[in-house]
Amino acid sequence: MLSKTRIKQTFLNFLILLMSFVIILSSDTMYSLNNGYIILEIVLAGLFVLIFLIDPLWNITYSFLLIFLFYIVIAIILCFVSNFSNYAVYSFGFLFPLCLLIANYVVGKHKAKFFLESIFFALTTVTITSLIFWLLGSDLKLLSPTSSILITWGETPRQIVSYYNLYFESQGMPIDGIISRLNVMNLSRNSSIFVEGVIANFFFSIGFILSEVLKKGKKYKLVYLIAIISTFTTSGFLVVGLFILYTIIKLVPKNIFIKLMKYFLYVVATLLVVYLIILLITDKADTMSGNDRHIKIINELEAFLRSPIYGNGINAYTKGSSNAISAVAADGGVILFMIYYFPLIKATINSFAKLDVKLLIFIALFFLLGASVVQYTPFMLISVALSWEIVLVNKKNSNFLEA
């Protein structure tokens, strides 16, 4: 017979799993676009309040309290600069504090690993579903769309097809640049439940990274690798290249011959990845999409230079942005940029000091993925909150990912 404690923990874990699905579904998906992101994020808040009521006690550290109070001051400044727009007040007065509390809870209750496992499970479910419909529906036409919906993402509203509201063809076949040389023009981009392929690639890549961090089997990595390639995005091919380097570096040579072979493969792979990066970026720059991105990034950097300390306000110069890093700098200046990226910068400095190439590749991946326009989504904000927990609040806790 299950004890009350066991039943309580099982129910809490179920609520955390539900919370993980809501975090993914509310992060630039067709559901948040059509039904309103506020509804899903209120559900997220409701789930966390329920968790708090069932299991209210956790140790709020002095470090976290200072960070939280410091954040409140920064949030007031950012809202003031944004003229207290609804979006700014909502993002920095409600959503970000909620994400800080969620991160502090899962770490304080030693549920960080289970939380990441739940995120991984949610991402894997979405990824496998997307691959089934992408292959059997979009490409082989063995399945037919069941409905269509009107979306307003981008410059003009457009009608897109849906497969049981589990998969959406939000981008069709916009394959350009170097990717067009692969003769895959009859294939559609797999954008899954997300509003565009670049954002789908972001979440597939996060799942790929989590499969490594959580030590999942090779079959999961293969699924995510196929999903990343199926988005046909520049950043996706860069992710694959960096993971090839990471895999080679991880090889443990058992004799001198294998050791020499490892270094040879490392040099060859590095040269190929660098060549691929240059080729991809060059070809991408020659496309209309690449030119638009270039113009937007330049405009955002110029906006940042006009107000480098506290920025210009949320979405003042960044509506329709194509790069989260420059958008964050333009919106909130140095103060918001450091909130987002200081933990990564600190980790970069530490990895250079320790000559940890594997960690450097991981950091490069996060910076690369951080360029996707997901800066104000619940997933990104919780990632930022967790990074602060790791770097400052629980920096002495070596078992951060222990259950």
Buried (B, 14 or more C-beta within 10 A) or exposed (E): EEEEEEEEBEBBBEBBBBBBBBBBBBBBBBBBBBEEBBEBBBBBBEBBEBBBEEBEEBEBBEBBEEBBEEBBEBBEBBBEBBEEBEEBBBBBBBBBBBBBBBBBBBBBBBBBBBBBBBBBBBBBEBBEBBBBBBBBBBBEEEBEBEEEBEBEBEEEEBEBBBBEEBBBBBBBBBBBBBBEEEEBEEBBBBBBBBBBBBBBBBBBBBBBBBBBEBEBEEEBBEBBBBBBBBBBBBBBBBBBBBBBBBBBBEEEEEEEEEEEBBEEBBEEBBEEBEEBBEBBBEBBEEBEBBEEBBEBBEBBBEBBEEBBEBBBBBBBBBEEBBBBBBBBBBBBBBBBBBBBBBBBBBBBEEBEEEEBBEBBBBBBBBBBBBBBBBBBBBBBBBBBBBBBBBBBBBEEBEEBBEE
